[in-house]
Amino acid sequence: MRILLSSDKFKGALSAQGVAQSCEKALQSVFPGAVFDACPIADGGEGTTEAMVAALRGVWRETTVLDAQARPRLARYGWVPAPQVAILEMSAASGLALVQDRPLQPKLASTFGTGEMLLAAMASGARKIIIGIGGSATNDGGLGVAVALGWRFFRADGSTFQPTLETVLAAVRMESPSHPLPEILVACDVDNPLLGPRGATRVYGPQKGVQDFTWFEERLAHLAQLTATATGTDHQHQPGAGAAGGLGFGLMAFAGGKLTSGFELIAAQVGLAERIRQADLVFTGEGRLDDQSLQGKGPIGVAKLAKSLGKKVVGIAGSVTDAPGLRDCFDLLIAIKPTDMPLPEAMRRTDELIGQAIAAHTAELRALR
């Protein structure tokens, strides 16, 4: 019997790879002699790099970058040598979690460090770069990335400068760098435009400390106009342009990035469909399976793909709700958290609880063979 273990992380408790390891350990007693294939997944947000490095048997590399508040730090990125693919997360350089030890400064927060990560991947010889853009601390439209990649900005008097959001209104023209870029694929699962009521500033800005919406909108609109003039293409209305504080826009405009569904991108890169075809039983899950899971998140994507290929699917999560349509995606759902256990305790004991829950469902699992 061959079992595919393709779960997302249990956020704050266990990585996607850790979930696969815990499930395999418990399932060895349920299905003695089974062959296991661990294929961690993610939806393009935080945890994407770790899941893909594990699934593709890649390695880790480190580079020094500036975080969103211009402090040096080490950032990890994944490297798959054979096809020369680099796997990045912008949150490793410009993430909100990295700057929560001090007051947020959204007007100064920059994606420059994300640009430095891209340069490091290019220096490694990457032929393709995959980047997840969840968890950002920035709302600069990717301006920092542009500066890091070598875009030149000109004042009215013809002099050049390296703008920040505070000074970008002084720019009247910009020019692209001469060096070529590899293929850049951007994992993005939101469709917000750059500007307006559904744009980066108004939808995602408040969680990053943004209060003066007009200040940001004026500068991002100016950046979009400069970019459209320089490139001949206006990316500001493209679905996903507003993702990660406008980094979706920036990666399209300044790096030729192609935005695509995080789950679909990752599934294609790890060969998920073929691995499902080879499996007799598929396990997938995340920390909580609920109505939000149905909005395109990884585990539902795995389950629907497995069902379309005629496979039995087990969903495992810390908790499972009665969201309409959720149970239709699975042959069996397993919630590992006892109803009377406080959440912090359950998160500390996730590995143990996975083992206990799988053991308690032994008969139902064996009936799926």
Residue frames relative to the residue before (quaternion, step in Angstrom):
aa qw qx qy qz dx dy dz
M 1.0000 0.0000 0.0000 0.0000 0.00 0.00 0.00
R 0.1694 -0.7852 0.5906 0.0774 3.59 -0.95 0.88
I 0.0985 -0.8088 0.5798 0.0002 3.57 -0.74 1.12
L 0.2342 -0.7606 0.5936 0.1192 3.56 -0.83 1.06
L 0.1437 -0.7746 0.6138 0.0509 3.57 -0.83 1.06
S 0.1451 0.8182 -0.5268 0.1789 3.56 -0.09 1.32
S 0.1937 0.8061 -0.5218 0.2008 3.54 0.49 1.26
D 0.4368 -0.6042 0.5865 0.3163 3.50 -1.36 0.32
K 0.6702 -0.4778 0.3676 0.4330 3.59 -1.28 0.07
F 0.3355 -0.6232 0.6432 0.2922 3.53 -1.38 0.22
K 0.3602 -0.8066 0.4130 0.2216 3.54 0.11 1.34
G 0.8325 0.1802 -0.1700 0.4956 3.53 -0.87 1.03
A 0.7348 0.4011 -0.2188 0.5013 3.57 1.26 -0.16
L 0.8069 -0.1044 0.1455 0.5628 3.59 0.70 -1.06
S 0.4617 -0.6743 0.5008 0.2854 3.57 -0.97 0.85
A 0.6706 -0.4809 0.3665 0.4298 3.56 -1.27 0.27
Q 0.6470 0.4995 -0.3157 0.4819 3.58 1.01 -0.79
G 0.6433 0.5277 -0.3193 0.4536 3.57 1.02 -0.77
V 0.6190 0.5295 -0.3395 0.4704 3.58 1.05 -0.74
A 0.6462 0.5187 -0.3195 0.4597 3.58 0.94 -0.88
Q 0.6633 0.5051 -0.3062 0.4595 3.58 0.93 -0.86
S 0.6568 0.5050 -0.3134 0.4640 3.59 0.96 -0.83
C 0.6551 0.5048 -0.3122 0.4676 3.58 0.97 -0.84
E 0.6509 0.5182 -0.3278 0.4476 3.59 0.89 -0.87
K 0.6404 0.5352 -0.3245 0.4451 3.56 0.93 -0.90
A 0.7067 0.4545 -0.2660 0.4725 3.59 0.91 -0.90
L 0.6939 0.5049 -0.2820 0.4291 3.59 0.96 -0.84
Q 0.5152 0.6453 -0.4222 0.3740 3.59 1.18 -0.32
S 0.6710 0.4721 -0.2966 0.4887 3.58 1.14 -0.59
V 0.6471 0.5146 -0.3152 0.4659 3.58 1.13 -0.59
F 0.7961 0.1259 -0.0313 0.5911 3.56 1.00 -0.91
P 0.1470 -0.8162 0.5529 0.0802 3.62 0.31 1.20
G 0.8111 0.2613 -0.2061 0.4810 3.53 -0.95 0.91
A 0.4498 0.6967 -0.4549 0.3246 3.59 1.24 -0.02
V 0.3365 -0.6959 0.5957 0.2180 3.54 -1.25 0.54
F 0.1830 -0.8117 0.5505 0.0671 3.57 -0.79 1.04
D 0.1218 -0.7585 0.6377 0.0570 3.54 -1.12 0.82
A 0.1702 -0.7977 0.5740 0.0716 3.58 -0.43 1.24
C 0.0820 0.7872 -0.6010 0.1111 3.56 -0.64 1.16
P 0.1444 -0.8193 0.5494 0.0783 3.61 0.33 1.21
I 0.1349 -0.7896 0.5947 0.0684 3.56 -1.11 0.68
A 0.0817 -0.7527 0.6492 0.0728 3.53 -1.37 0.17
D 0.4475 -0.7035 0.4844 0.2650 3.58 -1.27 0.15
G 0.7113 -0.4421 0.2569 0.4823 3.55 1.23 0.40
G 0.6151 0.5387 -0.3492 0.4576 3.59 1.24 -0.23
E 0.7860 -0.2627 0.2131 0.5175 3.54 -1.22 -0.47
G 0.7140 0.3871 -0.3214 0.4869 3.55 -0.92 0.96
T 0.4706 0.6977 -0.4307 0.3260 3.58 1.27 -0.24
T 0.6752 0.5014 -0.3102 0.4432 3.58 0.82 -0.98
E 0.6628 0.5112 -0.3138 0.4482 3.56 0.85 -0.94
A 0.6638 0.5065 -0.3085 0.4557 3.58 0.92 -0.88
M 0.7092 0.4625 -0.2765 0.4547 3.58 0.85 -0.91
V 0.6155 0.5330 -0.3543 0.4600 3.59 1.02 -0.70
A 0.6598 0.4942 -0.3085 0.4746 3.57 0.99 -0.82
A 0.6942 0.4926 -0.2859 0.4400 3.59 0.85 -0.96
L 0.7531 0.3675 -0.1938 0.5101 3.59 1.07 -0.75
R 0.3941 -0.7405 0.4558 0.2977 3.57 1.34 0.09
G 0.2626 0.7764 -0.5178 0.2452 3.51 0.90 1.01
V 0.4186 -0.6649 0.5493 0.2845 3.54 -1.34 -0.21
W 0.4612 -0.6731 0.5063 0.2792 3.53 -1.32 0.24
R 0.0744 -0.7548 0.6488 0.0618 3.53 -1.18 0.67
E 0.2371 -0.7673 0.5808 0.1334 3.54 -1.24 0.49
T 0.0007 0.7703 -0.6376 -0.0111 3.51 -1.22 0.57
T 0.4362 -0.6816 0.5180 0.2772 3.58 -1.14 0.57
V 0.0209 0.7951 -0.6022 0.0687 3.56 -0.82 1.07
L 0.4609 -0.6116 0.5415 0.3470 3.53 -1.34 0.01
D 0.3874 -0.7047 0.5340 0.2611 3.57 -0.94 0.83
A 0.7671 -0.3934 0.2387 0.4471 3.58 -1.28 0.00
Q 0.7299 0.3529 -0.2251 0.5404 3.58 1.24 -0.41
A 0.5985 -0.6518 0.3168 0.3414 3.55 1.20 0.76
R 0.4670 0.6351 -0.4788 0.3864 3.58 1.06 0.72
P 0.4695 -0.6770 0.4773 0.3056 3.63 -0.86 0.87
R 0.1577 0.7626 -0.6202 0.0944 3.54 -1.11 0.73
L 0.5148 -0.6163 0.4955 0.3311 3.54 -1.30 0.38
A 0.0849 -0.7790 0.6203 0.0336 3.57 -0.97 0.89
R 0.2964 -0.7561 0.5601 0.1634 3.56 -0.94 0.94
Y 0.0334 0.7599 -0.6481 -0.0359 3.50 -1.24 0.51
G 0.4982 -0.6745 0.4671 0.2804 3.54 -1.18 0.56
W 0.1083 -0.7861 0.6074 0.0378 3.53 -1.18 0.65
V 0.1012 -0.7645 0.6356 0.0358 3.55 -0.83 1.06
P 0.3589 -0.8149 0.4078 0.2021 3.60 -0.11 1.31
A 0.6759 0.5512 -0.3346 0.3569 3.59 0.71 -1.04
P 0.7805 0.2476 -0.1884 0.5422 3.64 0.78 -0.85
Q 0.3871 -0.7425 0.4584 0.2979 3.60 1.35 0.05
V 0.3246 0.7273 -0.5161 0.3152 3.52 0.71 1.22
A 0.1817 -0.7564 0.6197 0.1035 3.57 -0.95 0.93
I 0.1575 -0.7845 0.5972 0.0556 3.56 -1.00 0.90
L 0.0369 -0.8346 0.5466 -0.0573 3.56 -0.47 1.25
E 0.1348 -0.7167 0.6665 0.1551 3.50 -1.41 0.27
M 0.4555 -0.6937 0.4745 0.2937 3.56 -0.72 0.97
S 0.5949 0.5934 -0.3634 0.4024 3.59 1.12 -0.60
A 0.5808 0.5810 -0.3811 0.4242 3.62 1.19 -0.37
A 0.7475 0.3262 -0.1959 0.5445 3.57 1.24 -0.41
S 0.8292 0.1790 -0.0303 0.5287 3.56 0.80 -1.07
G 0.3495 0.7923 -0.4424 0.2332 3.56 1.21 0.51
L 0.5993 -0.5818 0.4273 0.3461 3.53 -1.22 0.61
A 0.6334 0.5584 -0.3377 0.4160 3.60 0.98 -0.79
L 0.6475 0.5496 -0.3168 0.4222 3.61 1.14 -0.58
V 0.7697 0.3494 -0.1795 0.5033 3.60 1.15 -0.46
Q 0.4529 0.7115 -0.4427 0.3043 3.58 1.19 0.25
D 0.5420 0.6073 -0.4064 0.4151 3.57 1.28 0.12
R 0.7578 0.2272 -0.1604 0.5903 3.59 1.28 0.05
P 0.6809 -0.4818 0.3260 0.4450 3.62 -1.18 0.31
L 0.4927 -0.6573 0.4833 0.3028 3.57 -1.03 0.81
Q 0.0979 -0.7870 0.6083 0.0319 3.56 -1.06 0.81
P 0.1167 -0.8662 0.4791 0.0814 3.59 0.53 1.13
K 0.6386 0.5326 -0.3464 0.4341 3.61 1.06 -0.61
L 0.7187 0.4044 -0.2361 0.5140 3.58 1.22 -0.46
A 0.5270 0.6667 -0.4076 0.3340 3.59 1.18 -0.48
S 0.0684 -0.8341 0.5461 -0.0383 3.55 -0.76 1.11
T 0.3978 -0.6941 0.5506 0.2382 3.54 -1.25 0.58
F 0.2530 0.7965 -0.5159 0.1880 3.61 1.19 0.36
G 0.6585 0.5264 -0.3099 0.4395 3.59 0.95 -0.87
T 0.6042 0.5321 -0.3570 0.4737 3.58 1.12 -0.60
G 0.6230 0.5228 -0.3271 0.4811 3.57 1.07 -0.72
E 0.6328 0.5237 -0.3298 0.4654 3.58 1.03 -0.74
M 0.6232 0.5229 -0.3395 0.4722 3.59 1.06 -0.69
L 0.6320 0.5237 -0.3287 0.4672 3.58 0.98 -0.81
L 0.6542 0.5078 -0.3117 0.4659 3.59 0.96 -0.84
A 0.6384 0.5221 -0.3288 0.4601 3.60 1.00 -0.78
A 0.6485 0.5080 -0.3153 0.4711 3.57 0.99 -0.82
M 0.6473 0.5092 -0.3148 0.4719 3.57 1.00 -0.79
A 0.6510 0.5152 -0.3146 0.4603 3.59 1.00 -0.80
S 0.6259 0.5329 -0.3273 0.4660 3.58 1.21 -0.51
G 0.5623 -0.6208 0.3776 0.3949 3.56 1.26 -0.22
A 0.2831 0.7943 -0.5013 0.1938 3.58 1.21 0.38
R 0.2659 -0.7451 0.5936 0.1475 3.53 -0.99 0.93
K 0.7670 0.1038 -0.0651 0.6299 3.54 1.28 -0.41
I 0.1114 -0.7703 0.6252 0.0583 3.56 -1.05 0.82
I 0.1261 -0.7576 0.6380 0.0553 3.54 -0.91 1.01
I 0.0084 0.8248 -0.5640 0.0393 3.59 -0.71 1.00
G 0.2504 -0.7329 0.6179 0.1358 3.52 -0.99 0.97
I 0.1904 -0.8349 0.5122 0.0656 3.59 -0.85 0.90
G 0.3768 0.7226 -0.5010 0.2913 3.60 1.01 0.70
G 0.8063 0.3681 -0.2207 0.4070 3.56 -1.33 0.31
S 0.3289 0.7930 -0.4697 0.2060 3.60 1.12 0.50
A 0.3495 -0.7071 0.5766 0.2132 3.52 -1.30 0.55
T 0.6621 0.5744 -0.2485 0.4122 3.55 1.32 -0.25
N 0.0852 -0.7587 0.6419 0.0712 3.52 -1.35 0.38
D 0.3864 0.7692 -0.4240 0.2815 3.56 1.05 0.85
G 0.5057 -0.6829 0.4164 0.3233 3.60 1.23 0.23
G 0.6156 -0.5566 0.3436 0.4396 3.57 1.24 0.33
L 0.2989 0.7771 -0.5039 0.2300 3.58 1.24 0.31
G 0.6427 0.5309 -0.3250 0.4465 3.59 0.95 -0.82
V 0.6167 0.5327 -0.3342 0.4735 3.57 1.06 -0.76
A 0.6414 0.5345 -0.3262 0.4433 3.59 0.92 -0.90
V 0.6654 0.4968 -0.3028 0.4677 3.57 0.90 -0.92
A 0.6656 0.5095 -0.3063 0.4512 3.59 0.89 -0.91
L 0.7022 0.4711 -0.2670 0.4622 3.59 1.00 -0.81
G 0.6056 -0.6240 0.3314 0.3661 3.57 1.26 -0.03
W 0.3273 0.7152 -0.5430 0.2942 3.58 1.14 0.45
R 0.2855 -0.7610 0.5631 0.1495 3.59 -1.00 0.84
F 0.1576 -0.7820 0.6011 0.0477 3.54 -0.93 1.02
F 0.1807 -0.8115 0.5537 0.0472 3.57 -0.88 1.02
R 0.3678 -0.6829 0.5872 0.2315 3.53 -1.16 0.77
A 0.7114 -0.4501 0.3271 0.4294 3.56 -1.32 0.13
D 0.6904 0.4702 -0.2866 0.4692 3.62 1.09 -0.61
G 0.6157 -0.5876 0.3341 0.4051 3.59 1.29 0.13
S 0.5443 0.6126 -0.4097 0.4007 3.58 1.23 -0.16
T 0.3760 -0.7182 0.5409 0.2242 3.56 -1.20 0.58
F 0.0238 0.7816 -0.6232 0.0128 3.56 -1.24 0.49
Q 0.4162 -0.6721 0.5473 0.2748 3.55 -1.29 0.27
P 0.2098 -0.8430 0.4833 0.1089 3.58 -0.09 1.25
T 0.2111 -0.6742 0.6816 0.1907 3.46 -1.43 0.32
L 0.7039 -0.4069 0.3174 0.4882 3.59 -1.20 -0.05
E 0.6461 0.5442 -0.3282 0.4227 3.58 1.02 -0.76
T 0.7933 0.3204 -0.1528 0.4946 3.60 1.06 -0.68
V 0.4559 0.7369 -0.4316 0.2507 3.60 1.22 -0.19
L 0.5703 0.5994 -0.3963 0.3980 3.63 1.12 -0.45
A 0.6019 0.5635 -0.3584 0.4379 3.59 1.23 -0.33
A 0.5844 0.5858 -0.3715 0.4211 3.58 1.23 -0.30
V 0.1480 -0.7975 0.5808 0.0686 3.56 -0.93 0.94
R 0.7946 0.0856 -0.0313 0.6003 3.57 1.26 -0.29
M 0.0606 -0.7869 0.6118 0.0541 3.56 -1.20 0.49
E 0.1766 -0.7733 0.6030 0.0850 3.55 -1.23 0.61
S 0.4720 -0.6817 0.4851 0.2778 3.55 -1.06 0.77
P 0.5426 -0.5937 0.4731 0.3596 3.59 -1.21 0.46
S 0.5366 -0.6590 0.4327 0.3009 3.56 -1.21 0.48
H 0.6062 0.5875 -0.3741 0.3839 3.61 1.12 -0.51
P 0.4751 -0.6821 0.4763 0.2868 3.60 -1.01 0.81
L 0.2855 -0.7409 0.5831 0.1721 3.56 -1.22 0.53
P 0.4829 -0.6381 0.5007 0.3300 3.59 -1.13 0.56
E 0.6691 -0.4345 0.3839 0.4649 3.56 -1.31 -0.04
I 0.0770 -0.7963 0.5998 0.0125 3.58 -0.84 0.99
L 0.0975 -0.7889 0.6067 0.0075 3.54 -0.68 1.18
V 0.1846 -0.8081 0.5571 0.0511 3.56 -0.73 1.11
A 0.2839 -0.7559 0.5693 0.1545 3.56 -0.66 1.14
C 0.1707 0.7971 -0.5445 0.1976 3.56 -0.41 1.25
D 0.0804 -0.8327 0.5478 0.0111 3.58 -0.69 1.06
V 0.6029 0.4764 -0.4082 0.4930 3.58 1.11 0.67
D 0.3158 -0.7798 0.5176 0.1557 3.58 -1.14 0.58
N 0.3240 0.7803 -0.4848 0.2260 3.59 1.22 0.39
P 0.4262 -0.6626 0.5442 0.2882 3.60 -1.10 0.68
L 0.6796 -0.4920 0.3403 0.4247 3.58 -1.25 0.11
L 0.8283 0.2043 -0.0462 0.5197 3.58 0.81 -1.05
G 0.6815 0.5308 -0.3501 0.3621 3.54 -1.35 0.10
P 0.7799 -0.3758 0.2329 0.4431 3.57 -1.31 -0.06
R 0.7311 0.3457 -0.2253 0.5433 3.62 1.16 -0.48
G 0.4706 0.7232 -0.4057 0.3015 3.57 1.27 0.14
A 0.7790 -0.3756 0.2493 0.4359 3.51 -1.39 0.06
T 0.7041 0.5058 -0.2824 0.4107 3.56 0.78 -1.05
R 0.7599 0.4091 -0.2276 0.4510 3.58 0.68 -1.07
V 0.7093 0.4550 -0.2760 0.4622 3.61 0.99 -0.71
Y 0.8280 0.2287 -0.0889 0.5042 3.58 0.77 -1.01
G 0.5158 0.6973 -0.3946 0.3033 3.57 1.22 -0.37
P 0.6440 0.5638 -0.3566 0.3745 3.63 0.81 -0.88
Q 0.6592 0.5084 -0.3273 0.4470 3.62 0.97 -0.71
K 0.6893 0.4389 -0.2697 0.5094 3.58 1.29 -0.27
G 0.6399 -0.5550 0.3109 0.4312 3.55 1.29 0.21
V 0.4304 0.7047 -0.4655 0.3185 3.61 1.24 0.10
Q 0.0463 -0.8005 0.5976 0.0016 3.56 -0.90 0.99
D 0.7342 0.3740 -0.2120 0.5254 3.58 0.97 -0.89
F 0.2112 -0.8265 0.5103 0.1090 3.56 0.21 1.29
T 0.6494 0.5478 -0.3257 0.4149 3.58 0.92 -0.93
W 0.6137 0.5641 -0.3381 0.4368 3.58 1.01 -0.84
F 0.7074 0.4485 -0.2600 0.4805 3.59 0.86 -0.96
E 0.6455 0.5331 -0.3307 0.4355 3.59 0.90 -0.90
E 0.6385 0.5363 -0.3300 0.4425 3.59 0.96 -0.85
R 0.7123 0.4576 -0.2609 0.4637 3.57 0.89 -0.93
L 0.6536 0.4910 -0.3246 0.4757 3.59 0.97 -0.72
A 0.6245 0.5276 -0.3397 0.4650 3.60 1.04 -0.71
H 0.6420 0.5130 -0.3194 0.4718 3.58 1.02 -0.80
L 0.6422 0.5175 -0.3176 0.4679 3.58 0.97 -0.85
A 0.6517 0.5166 -0.3139 0.4581 3.58 0.96 -0.85
Q 0.6549 0.5054 -0.3165 0.4641 3.59 1.00 -0.81
L 0.6320 0.5275 -0.3279 0.4635 3.60 0.97 -0.84
T 0.6809 0.5056 -0.2831 0.4479 3.53 0.91 -0.98
A 0.6433 0.5240 -0.3253 0.4537 3.58 0.94 -0.85
T 0.6522 0.5065 -0.3112 0.4704 3.58 1.01 -0.81
A 0.6977 0.4902 -0.2730 0.4454 3.58 0.95 -0.91
T 0.7937 0.3350 -0.1554 0.4834 3.58 0.96 -0.85
G 0.4289 -0.7044 0.4618 0.3265 3.56 1.19 -0.46
T 0.7069 0.3772 -0.2474 0.5449 3.57 1.30 0.11
D 0.2371 -0.7636 0.5868 0.1281 3.57 -0.92 0.93
H 0.1495 -0.8405 0.5193 0.0398 3.56 -0.31 1.29
Q 0.4777 0.7387 -0.4186 0.2254 3.61 1.18 -0.36
H 0.7179 0.4330 -0.2558 0.4815 3.61 1.11 -0.55
Q 0.4490 0.7001 -0.4543 0.3193 3.58 1.25 -0.09
P 0.5325 -0.6087 0.4660 0.3589 3.64 -0.97 0.74
G 0.7803 0.2933 -0.2391 0.4978 3.56 -0.82 1.03
A 0.4500 0.6978 -0.4568 0.3194 3.60 1.22 -0.15
G 0.7132 0.4621 -0.2539 0.4618 3.58 1.08 -0.71
A 0.4360 0.7084 -0.4599 0.3109 3.59 1.24 -0.01
A 0.8585 0.1035 -0.0846 0.4950 3.55 -1.19 0.70
G 0.7059 -0.4811 0.2699 0.4443 3.55 0.79 1.03
G 0.7128 -0.4408 0.2475 0.4862 3.55 1.13 0.66
L 0.4075 0.7092 -0.4859 0.3081 3.60 1.21 0.16
G 0.5458 0.5929 -0.4009 0.4356 3.58 1.16 -0.52
F 0.6409 0.5055 -0.2987 0.4945 3.56 1.00 -0.89
G 0.6922 0.5151 -0.2860 0.4167 3.55 0.79 -1.05
L 0.6771 0.4830 -0.3032 0.4651 3.58 0.92 -0.83
M 0.6221 0.5060 -0.3455 0.4875 3.60 1.08 -0.60
A 0.7478 0.4480 -0.2301 0.4325 3.55 0.76 -1.10
F 0.8008 0.3383 -0.1515 0.4705 3.58 0.84 -0.96
A 0.7946 0.2755 -0.1355 0.5238 3.60 1.18 -0.44
G 0.4806 -0.6884 0.4311 0.3307 3.59 1.24 0.08
G 0.2959 0.7988 -0.4800 0.2095 3.56 1.22 0.46
K 0.2622 -0.7374 0.6030 0.1542 3.53 -1.19 0.65
L 0.2735 -0.7734 0.5535 0.1436 3.57 -0.65 1.14
T 0.0878 0.7878 -0.6033 0.0872 3.53 -0.95 0.91
S 0.6775 -0.4764 0.3602 0.4293 3.57 -1.24 0.39
G 0.5109 -0.6727 0.4437 0.2993 3.56 -0.81 1.01
F 0.6888 0.4755 -0.2960 0.4603 3.55 0.81 -0.96
E 0.6736 0.5008 -0.3089 0.4472 3.59 0.85 -0.92
L 0.6331 0.5324 -0.3258 0.4578 3.57 1.02 -0.79
I 0.6972 0.4680 -0.2742 0.4688 3.55 0.83 -1.01
A 0.6292 0.5431 -0.3354 0.4435 3.58 0.97 -0.84
A 0.6646 0.4988 -0.3064 0.4643 3.57 0.97 -0.84
Q 0.6806 0.5098 -0.3017 0.4311 3.58 0.90 -0.90
V 0.7473 0.3866 -0.2227 0.4924 3.62 1.01 -0.74
G 0.4597 -0.7048 0.4413 0.3116 3.60 1.26 0.06
L 0.1198 0.8581 -0.4934 0.0760 3.55 1.09 0.75
A 0.6511 0.5358 -0.3391 0.4172 3.61 0.83 -0.89
E 0.6806 0.4760 -0.2984 0.4702 3.59 0.88 -0.89
R 0.6477 0.5119 -0.3258 0.4609 3.59 1.00 -0.73
I 0.6142 0.5147 -0.3434 0.4899 3.59 1.13 -0.59
R 0.6289 0.5455 -0.3393 0.4379 3.60 0.94 -0.83
Q 0.7016 0.4750 -0.2639 0.4609 3.57 1.02 -0.79
A 0.6416 0.5551 -0.3123 0.4273 3.59 1.25 -0.36
D 0.3842 -0.6869 0.5658 0.2458 3.54 -1.30 0.48
L 0.7820 0.0812 -0.0117 0.6178 3.56 1.20 -0.63
V 0.1806 -0.7940 0.5765 0.0678 3.56 -0.99 0.91
F 0.1400 -0.7607 0.6307 0.0628 3.56 -0.96 1.00
T 0.1265 0.7718 -0.6185 0.0762 3.56 -0.97 0.85
G 0.1917 0.7973 -0.5593 0.1216 3.59 -1.19 0.27
E 0.1350 -0.7405 0.6478 0.1177 3.51 -1.42 -0.19
G 0.7696 -0.3924 0.2274 0.4494 3.57 -1.26 0.06
R 0.7928 -0.0023 0.0299 0.6087 3.57 1.04 -0.79
L 0.1826 -0.7618 0.6135 0.0993 3.55 -0.85 1.00
D 0.2021 0.7838 -0.5490 0.2084 3.58 -0.43 1.24
D 0.7806 -0.3229 0.2208 0.4875 3.58 -1.23 -0.32
Q 0.6146 0.5458 -0.3536 0.4465 3.60 1.10 -0.61
S 0.5796 0.5870 -0.3709 0.4265 3.58 1.13 -0.61
L 0.6571 0.5331 -0.3037 0.4379 3.56 1.12 -0.67
Q 0.6172 0.5594 -0.3440 0.4334 3.59 1.26 -0.23
G 0.7903 -0.3790 0.1753 0.4483 3.56 0.80 1.02
K 0.4272 0.7163 -0.4698 0.2892 3.59 1.19 0.15
G 0.7524 -0.4839 0.2525 0.3687 3.52 -1.27 0.59
P 0.7030 0.4806 -0.3100 0.4228 3.63 0.62 -0.98
I 0.6483 0.4913 -0.3291 0.4796 3.60 1.00 -0.71
G 0.6116 0.5440 -0.3420 0.4616 3.56 1.08 -0.67
V 0.6379 0.5088 -0.3151 0.4847 3.57 1.00 -0.85
A 0.6808 0.5087 -0.2948 0.4369 3.57 0.83 -1.03
K 0.6802 0.4866 -0.2998 0.4591 3.59 0.87 -0.90
L 0.6424 0.5110 -0.3240 0.4704 3.57 1.01 -0.77
A 0.6527 0.5122 -0.3121 0.4627 3.57 0.97 -0.87
K 0.6458 0.5185 -0.3196 0.4604 3.58 0.96 -0.85
S 0.6586 0.5176 -0.3128 0.4479 3.57 0.97 -0.85
L 0.7054 0.4170 -0.2459 0.5177 3.56 1.24 -0.47
G 0.5722 -0.6578 0.3464 0.3463 3.56 1.28 0.36
K 0.4955 0.6699 -0.4201 0.3594 3.58 1.17 0.51
K 0.4788 -0.6220 0.5342 0.3138 3.55 -1.26 0.49
V 0.1365 -0.8141 0.5640 0.0222 3.56 -0.96 0.94
V 0.1315 -0.7625 0.6307 0.0590 3.54 -0.99 0.95
G 0.1778 -0.7694 0.6056 0.0981 3.55 -0.92 0.95
I 0.0413 -0.7953 0.6049 -0.0011 3.57 -0.89 0.93
A 0.1008 0.7965 -0.5814 0.1316 3.56 -0.87 1.00
G 0.6365 -0.4911 0.4092 0.4315 3.52 -1.29 0.21
S 0.7790 -0.0598 0.0567 0.6216 3.54 1.01 -0.89
V 0.1945 -0.7642 0.6091 0.0846 3.54 -1.24 0.61
T 0.2294 -0.7811 0.5666 0.1274 3.59 -0.81 0.98
D 0.5335 -0.6151 0.4741 0.3349 3.54 -1.34 0.05
A 0.1406 0.8179 -0.5439 0.1246 3.58 1.03 0.73
P 0.5325 -0.6472 0.4337 0.3309 3.61 -0.84 0.94
G 0.8140 0.2575 -0.2056 0.4783 3.55 -0.87 0.97
L 0.5269 0.6622 -0.4113 0.3387 3.58 1.19 -0.39
R 0.7168 0.4633 -0.2686 0.4464 3.57 0.76 -1.02
D 0.5664 0.6035 -0.3866 0.4069 3.59 1.17 -0.41
C 0.6406 0.5522 -0.3194 0.4274 3.58 1.21 -0.48
F 0.7713 0.3406 -0.1472 0.5172 3.59 1.23 -0.41
D 0.4273 -0.6585 0.5509 0.2832 3.54 -1.29 0.44
L 0.7809 0.0103 0.0022 0.6245 3.56 1.22 -0.51
L 0.1300 -0.7719 0.6186 0.0677 3.55 -1.03 0.87
I 0.1008 -0.7948 0.5981 0.0183 3.57 -0.90 0.99
A 0.1272 -0.7610 0.6337 0.0567 3.57 -0.78 1.09
I 0.2963 -0.8129 0.4777 0.1522 3.59 -0.58 1.10
K 0.6573 0.5338 -0.3242 0.4218 3.62 1.10 -0.54
P 0.3959 -0.6880 0.5508 0.2578 3.60 -0.77 0.98
T 0.5705 -0.6466 0.3829 0.3314 3.58 -0.90 0.88
D 0.7308 0.4222 -0.2459 0.4766 3.59 1.08 -0.63
M 0.5596 0.6086 -0.3935 0.4020 3.62 1.22 0.09
P 0.4667 -0.6679 0.4953 0.3013 3.63 -0.82 0.92
L 0.6019 -0.6102 0.3834 0.3440 3.56 -1.01 0.83
P 0.6514 0.5117 -0.3570 0.4318 3.67 0.81 -0.79
E 0.6459 0.5045 -0.3234 0.4730 3.58 1.01 -0.75
A 0.6457 0.5222 -0.3216 0.4549 3.57 0.95 -0.86
M 0.6547 0.5101 -0.3191 0.4575 3.58 0.98 -0.77
R 0.6397 0.5120 -0.3277 0.4704 3.59 1.06 -0.66
R 0.7744 0.3571 -0.1575 0.4979 3.57 1.06 -0.78
T 0.2162 0.8341 -0.4911 0.1275 3.59 1.20 0.43
D 0.6496 0.5190 -0.3277 0.4486 3.60 0.84 -0.90
E 0.6695 0.4976 -0.2860 0.4716 3.57 0.91 -0.95
L 0.6846 0.4962 -0.2909 0.4479 3.59 0.90 -0.92
I 0.5920 0.5457 -0.3697 0.4637 3.60 1.07 -0.61
G 0.6597 0.5158 -0.3031 0.4548 3.56 0.93 -0.90
Q 0.6746 0.4957 -0.2938 0.4614 3.57 0.91 -0.92
A 0.6774 0.5032 -0.3003 0.4447 3.59 0.91 -0.91
I 0.6534 0.4981 -0.3211 0.4710 3.59 0.94 -0.80
A 0.6388 0.5201 -0.3287 0.4619 3.59 0.97 -0.81
A 0.6653 0.5156 -0.3023 0.4474 3.59 0.99 -0.82
H 0.7284 0.3859 -0.2250 0.5195 3.60 1.21 -0.45
T 0.2139 0.8265 -0.5014 0.1404 3.58 1.21 0.43
A 0.6886 0.4921 -0.2988 0.4409 3.60 0.77 -1.01
E 0.6726 0.4933 -0.3026 0.4612 3.59 0.92 -0.88
L 0.6440 0.5208 -0.3234 0.4576 3.57 1.04 -0.76
R 0.6721 0.4950 -0.3040 0.4592 3.57 0.91 -0.87
A 0.6176 0.5562 -0.3430 0.4376 3.57 1.15 -0.57
L 0.6213 0.5601 -0.3371 0.4320 3.60 1.24 -0.34
R 0.4889 0.6810 -0.4330 0.3310 3.59 1.22 -0.22
